[in-house]
Amino acid sequence: MSDTEERQSPPREHDDGRSDLEWRMPSEFRPPPPPAPPFSWPLPPPSASDGTDPQAHEFHHPLDRVTGRLPRRLRIAVDWIVTIVGAVAIGLAIKAWVVNPYRIPSSSMEPTLHCARPAPGCESRFSDRVLANRFIYHFRDPERGDVIVFETPPAAKAKCGAGGTFVKRIIGLPGERVGIRLRRGAAYVYIDGKRLEEPYIENDRRDIGPEETFKVPQGQYFVMGDNRSQSCDSRVWGSVPADNLIGKVFMTYWPPQRISFR
């Protein structure tokens, strides 16, 4: 052998009887575990000492007890179906008990809430869409000035030609006396003889009468629209029972330029 040739030493044997080549190879080869389906919890790799078969537990998920013997693709499909159904159920629960969207269909709340032209009195190209907090009145009583969503009493449909869900502002509280008085040709609201300050009302949108007085029954609320001359409200069909209140409007979310909180 020349000096330029690489010298190689013969393989050595170790105390356990294995040669260098055998000693470098792992005693046991474990293939990587298959990918887990969506939303499955990762499992720690099995140790050689516990004698666990790496293929025995592929998933760690509550559904595994039901679907553990199904083919893998079917288990993944079941995972997705349960996830989608759960998301829909949560959305419906939020809509029913927490927050619900509504569209403003008429000009009765202009200019606070816009409706879409060409409906009479509407100022906007698009109707405002609002969110109502459905659970707030479980923790506090409605307050004067709250813009609310409510189910109309039967008299509203008979006298206004429309029923269902309305959006108005609370003006009179239970037990109060609400008076409508004319001052310089415009109607102003008086609560128990004291004039109510209403910065949300534009002068050209005030009604022109007639003068009236209403007694709000206990457990009911007197509501009016901000566009007094175009609003069919408690002045026409009476007060709203507390059980009819759906929630307080707390946000306008559409159109984008109208996004606001109240």
Secondary structure, DSSP 8 states (H G I E B T S, - for coil): --TTS-------B-TTS-BHHHHHS-SS---------TT--------TTTT--TTT----STTHHHHTTS-HHHHHHHHHHHHHHHHHHHHHHHHHHTEEEEE--SGGGTTTS--BTTSTT--BSS--EEEEESSGGGTS---TT-EEEEE--HHHHHHHS--SEEEEEEEE-TT-EEEEEEETTEEEEEETTEE---TT--GGG------EEEE--TTEEEEE-SSGGG---HHHH--EEGGGEEEEEEEEEESGGG-EE-
